[in-house]
Amino acid sequence: MTVASIFSEIVVVFGWHRDIVDMVAENFADGVKIQGGLTAEKRQEAVDKFQNSDEQKVIACNIKAAGVGLTLTAASDVLPI
């Protein structure tokens, strides 16, 4: 079963702790995440994949690293955890 088949909506998941962001990214977001320690290139790659891929339904984000200055308008819902 793929993530695209589980989620009918496109979701940004915000978490505070690195372990939670990693878990969501690994299990639901095909590894796509934004958190502290990513290079600007990796961060932009994650945004581009989320914004432009029909298959990418979830992105996992640290609230501090991704809370300001990103365009994630592909999302229909936001889930803070």
N, C-alpha and C positions, 0 to 999 in steps of 0.2 A: 504494500500500500504506500502510495506517495503522499507527501505533504499536500500537494495540489488536490488530491482526492479527499483529504480530510477537511480542509478549509475551503469554504465557498467565498469567503470574504478575504480581502487583503489586509493584513494586520501588522501594526508596529507593536512589539512587546517591549515595554520599558521595565528594567530591573535595576536595583541598586547594587547588589553584590555580584562580583565577577563570576562566582560559581553558578549563580542563577542564569546570568546572561549566557555563559558557556553551555549550560544544560539545554536551554531553549534553542540556542543556535545549532547544537549537535542533533537534537531530537526533532525539531520542528522547522528549522529555517535553513536546512542544507548547509549549515556552517556559516551563513551570512550574518555578520554581527558588526556592531560599532561599539567599541569600548576603548578605554585609555590604553595607550601603548601601541596602537595601530599607527602606521605611517600614513601620511596624507594620501598617498597613492592607494593603499589598501582600503582606507576609509571611503575614497571616491569610488573604487571598484564595487564595494558593498552597496553604496547608494545607487550606482548605475544599474547593478543587477536587480535590485529591488524595484527601481522605477521602470525598468524597460523589459523585464522578462515576464512573459505570461505564466511561466511555471513557478516563479518565486512569489509565494503567498505570504511569507512571514519574514520579518527582520527582527533580530534581537538587539536591543540597544541598552547601554548603560545610560541612565538618566542624566548623569553629569557630562559624559562625553558626547552625547547626541541630543541633548536637550535644547540646543540653540544653534541656529545657523545651517541647518540641513533642510533640503527639500525632499520630503517623503510624501508627496501629494498623491502617490498611487494608492495609499492606504485608505480603506473605508472605515477602519476601526483602530482604536488604540487600547491596549491592554496593559495597565500598570500592575506589576507584581512585586 
